[in-house]
Amino acid sequence: MGNQYFDLTGQVAVVTGASTGLGVQMAKALASQGANIVALARRQNLIDEVAKEISETYGVKAIGVACDITDTERVEAAVDTILKEMGRIDILVNNAGTGAVAPAEDITDEQFANEMNIDLFGSFKMARAVAKKAMIPANYGRIINIASMYGLVGNKIAPASPYHAAKGGVVNLTRALAAEWGDKGITVNAICPGYFETPLTKETLDSEYFQNYAKTMIPMARYGKEGELDTAAIFLSAPCSTYVNGVILPVDGGYTSM
């Protein structure tokens, strides 16, 4: 029997923003490899439904933990709850985020601050608590920050300067934490998704306007489909990916190659 390079059996993965969309998809992907799942988001009813579906489908333990990642006390309490319920945290996927779309000259201070508080500061708060309470003591961990291709480049289709700034911060936060925690058995990497289909984006992505844009701007001439982000998350979560640290991995159909 060959090596089970991507076997996550017995590990515990926390996925933030796991009430809808890409967070749910990645949680299911990790569960498919045997990981027990903690779906973390603000809406308890939604994450309970996600956890129930994952447990029934994949035969792993799955729970929902409600948390606002902008609230330090709630983040700390959530991590304590997870450790009490699950006993360990091996994988953290920092996926929770938001996106303010408006011309830069019309963006308010509140919009910019909110973007930073959720996408960047919230990711740091989760990483800090999980590393301190679980991963550093265990001398093991996999942290995956979900940034964006917009954290690497600008764009001409939808003005979103706070989102670009916050996701650019996530990219370099990833490098900083990778450098700081690498000798503690923790790898910290980032995935930079391109345009991906979710229930909230499908209508826009299927529009004639976007389809024409995709043919010009995306080498593969299409948006990402459900499941096409899964292998990146599994790869970076794998115990065998020991020497992969500080990597910024675009999954964008080649958008950032041009």
N, C-alpha and C positions, 0 to 999 in steps of 0.2 A: 504493500500500500504506500502511495507517495506521500510526501509531506503535505500537511494541511496548512498551507501558507496563510490562509485567511480565516482560519477557525477562531471564532471568538467565544466559544462555549465557556460559560461560567463567568465571563466578564460582565461588568456593569457599565452601560453607556447612558450618559445624560445628554439629551438633545433639547436645547432651548428652542423656543418658537415652534414647538412640535404639536400645535393645535390644528394647523392647516399646511397645505402646500409642500415646499421642499423639505421642511422639518419632518413632516410625517413620512415622506418618501425615504429620507435617510434613516429614520428610526426603523422603518420596516426593513431596509437593506441590512442594517446591522443585526436586527433580530433574525434575519434569514441565515446569518452565519453563526447563530447560537447565542448572541449577546442578550442579556437581560436589559430591559429598557426602562428608563425614567423619562417620561414625556413631561417637559416643564414649559409652562406658559401661564398666562394670567387667568384664562377662563377654565375653571375646574371641570365644567360639564363637557367641554370639548376634549380635554386631555384624558378624562376618564373614558370617553368613547374610543379614543385612539389606543389607549392602553389595553382596553378590553379586546379590541379587534386584533391587536398585535399578539396578545397572549393566546387567543383562540386560534389564530392562523399559524403561528410559528411555534407554539408550545413552550414559550419562555415566560419568565416572570416579567410583568410589566405593570408599572404604577404611574399615576399622574400626580405631579406635585405642582400646586399653584404658586407662582412667584412672579413678582414684578422685578425684573433684573436691574432697574434703576434705583431700587431701594436696598441699600446696603444691609440693613437689619434683616430684611426678608430673604435676601440672598444667603446670608449666613445661616439663618434658620432653616432654609430649604436644604442646604447642604447637610446640616445636622440631621434633618429628617431622613434624607436619602441614606446617610450612613447608618442610621438606626434601623431603617427598613431593609436595606440591601447589603450592608456590611462593608461596602467598598465602592470606589468609583475608579474605573480604569480608563474610561474614555469620556471626554467632554466635547460635544459639538456645539460651538457657539453660533447658533443660527438666527436667533431672534434679531429682528431689525425692522426698520420703517423706511419711508422714502418720501421726502418733500419734493414735489415737482412744481417749479415756478421759475420765471426769469430771475436771475441773481439780483437784479435791481429791485425786485419786489419781495424778496425773501425777508421775513421778519427775524429779529433777534431770537424770538421764541422758537421759531421753526428751526433755525440753525442749532440752537442749544439743545432742542429736543432730539434732533438727529444725532448729535454727538453723545448725548446722554444715553441713548438706547444702543446705537450701533457700536460705538467705541467704548465709552465708559462702562456700559453694561457688560460688554464682552470681557473687559478687564476685571470687573468685580466678580464675575463667575469664575474666571481663570484663577484669580487670586485666592478665592475661598476654597475651590476644589484642590488647587495645588497645596495650599497650606494644611488643610484638614485631612486630605486623603492621599494625594500623589507623592508629595515629598516624604511623608512618613513611610510609604510603601516602596519608595525608590523606583516608582514605575508610573507611567501615565502617557496617554495620547490626547493631546489637545488639538482640535481642528477648528480654526476660526473661519467662518463663512464670510469672506469679503465680497468682492465683486470685480468683474472686469473694469467697472467704472472706478475702482480704486487704483487702476493702473493707467487709464487713459481718460480723455474727455469724450463728449458725444455731441452729435448734432440733431438728434431726434427728439430729445426731451430734456429741457434745462433742469438740472438737479444738483446744483453746486454743493449744498450741504451733504448730500448722499456721497458725492465724489470725495469730499473732504473726509468724511467719517470713515468710509471704506478704505481710503488711502492710509488713514491712521491705523486701521485694523491690520493692513498689510505690514506696516513697519512695527507695530506692536508685536506681531507674530515673530518677526526677526529678533526683536529685543528679548522676548520671553524665551525663544529658542536658545539664544546665546546664554541667558542667565540660568536656565533650568536644565540645559543639556547634560550636565554632569550629575544630575540628580535622577537620571533614568526617565526623564520626561521629554518627549518630543513635542514640538509645537509647530504646526504647519497651517497653511491657509489654502482654501479653495476659492477661486474667483470665478463664479458662474457667469455665463453670458445670459442671453435671453432664454428663459425656460418657461415651458408651459405649466401653469397651475390653474386652478379654478378661477382665480382672480385675473389672470393675464391672457387666458386663451382667446377671448373675444378680440382684444387689441392685437394680439400676435397674428390672428387669422385675417385681420383687415387687409384690404388691398394696399393701403398706404404702407403698412409694415412689410408686407410681402415684397413690394418693390424695393424698399429699403434694404431688406435682407439680401436680395440678389446682388446688390451693389457692395454692401458693407461686410457681409459674412461669407468667407470663402466656401462654406458648405451650403450657403444660400437658403438656410432655414433656421428656425429656432430649435432649442433643445427639447427633446421629448421626455415624458415621464420615464424615470429609470436611468437616464443617461448621466446622471450625477452620482449614481449609487456606487459605481466601481471606484471612483476617486475616494469617497468616504470610507469604503471598506479597506482599500489599500493603505490609507494613512492611519487607520485604526488598528491594523494588523500587528500582532506581537512581533512578527518577523521583519517589520519595517523599522528595524532598530536604528539604522544609520541614516534615516530620512528625517532631517531636522532643519527647520527654517525655510522650508520650500514654499514657494508661492505658485500654486498650480491653477492656471486658467483652464476652465472647461467651457469653451465659448465658441466652438466651431471654427476657430481660427481668427476671430474678430481682432484680437490683440496682436496678431502676427503681421498686420498691415500698417 
